[in-house]
Amino acid sequence: MFKEDELKRIEEEMRTWESGVVKKAIEKFPERREKFLSTSGYEIKRVYTPLDVKDMDYLEDLGFPGQYPFTRGVQPTMYRARFWTMRQYAGFGTAEESNKRYKYLLSQGQTGLSVAFDLPTQIGYDSDHPMAEGEVGRVGVAIDSLEDMETLFDGIPLDKVSTSMTINSTAAILLAMYIVVAEKQGVPMEKLRGTIQNDILKEYIARGTYIFPPKPSMRIITDIFEFCTKNMPKWNPISISGYHIREAGATAVQEVAFTLADAIAYVQAAIDAGLDPNAFGKRLSFFFAAHNNFLEEIAKFRAARRLWARIMKERFGVTDPAAMRLRFHTQTGGSTLTAQQPMNNIIRVTIQALAAVLGGTQSLHTNSYDEALALPTEESVRIALRTQQIIAYESGVGDTIDPLAGSYAIEAMTTEIEKRAMEYIEKIDAMGGMVKAIESGYVQREINESAYKYQLAVENGEQIIVGVNKFQIEEDLSTENILKVDPEVEEKQKTKLKKLKERRDNEKVKKALERVRNAAASNENLMPPIIDAVRAYATVGEISDALRDVFGEYTEAVII
């Protein structure tokens, strides 16, 4: 991009500047620290120049928006055509309560739904199971059966909204419920738009809501891929999640590397099952976190997009550009929120949301300022949504595509993150792939080490957290004005479930569950029998138990 003699002249001038102007300035005003490091551990330079991007080939490394390698965005006109989908992750208590919250959010200008499920639903237990005690409706909505799902989406036209469901082990069951609810509304499955997370590998790495061992879990995922490719052309059958990996303590580089390594495992499993990556690759979606290091986060999104395009093209031989695009949802960093001076979280979320937009996200959730204390209130959710709307309608950042492209710093960081992420992927390949890397504990150890280093930096004051280890104030940390889930929710849910089991056709349920077991024991795609079981009002717990009977349960290895 620059002529050799011009680069030489810049290099000479830079040496003169450093030995003269910079040296004098540092003698008078020493820099804040000897080395400035990114969250991923690489050095942030004092200044970036054309010397840092001298090897960049514009067409090969950047290109144009909507074209390979998609560094500058996956759509040709990006936000000039329409803004990102504004989602607020919500769900708590009963389906009735969550339905009211969804309708409120849609009335406030939200453009897509994002469903949070409680822990029992996530790990395949009904609300009346002993393992569910004390957890019903706590961190999300309790869904035991199709009846709950019908209530959850009552009055919400499923052909008009896009719905994202954060569900993994029981993803096939919740997707089946969504399909049947739509059916009852008169909406065929081919018209449904949305995403199920369905990313089980990151559960073994970072989150823990797995049920089955990795092999049958991967089989369920490929069954969902196959079913959606044939029957749900507008649906994303997986959202490969770096978010939870980052929240567990990973660096920006590790978030990209481990997320894409998971994605490689899913693509390979689907190819091994006979699926065409040019077809299912178009519906793969990703989910990343946005944290506080503004420039690094923007570069991270751009690096992930470019690296994935190259992986799909060069590793898997994909020829359709639409199957090379990394489309992603972003959520601002929950782990960055503080219980101390919680209103400061509004500023943190704004910075993170802006980084996601400048990085080219397709969909965005902004956390509420009170989430370090409890589930968000209506007021805090509204402020979080307004944050996105102000960025969209008032800031002007969506008026031109990838506005920070060409910045020496951004381009150098993008290349650095891509290079370091690829080094991790090559290490994982050498171990035999992501499943083996997880089973050996390698990925978990890497994240644990990063989390430990970060916590040490906070504790020794090297990493400043405003209001926590610096700029503290005396404050009242009472919890009077936070949202509390009614303890009666659990009993109400149990009563509702008991009545359902009494009035449904239990013989029909029994036969439907036997079909699920038989399908699990054979090579039959699991989605059709699960849909039939859902139609018969079999519960999440019952269908999960039918699969447990065949697949067993996974016990995590001790990571040393």
PyMOL commands that set and color helices and strands:
alter all, ss='L'
color gray80, all
select helices_A, chain A and resi 4-28+50-53+58-62+78-80+95-107+119-122+130-132+146-152+171-185+189-191+201-207+214-231+243-247+252-272+277-283+294-315+321-323+334-336+344-358+378-394+408-430+434-439+442-459+488-503+506-521+527-535+540-551
alter helices_A, ss='H'
color red, helices_A
select strands_A, chain A and resi 85-90+112-116+162-166+193-196+235-236+238-241+284-290+328-332+363-365
alter strands_A, ss='S'
color yellow, strands_A
deselect
rebuild
show_as cartoon
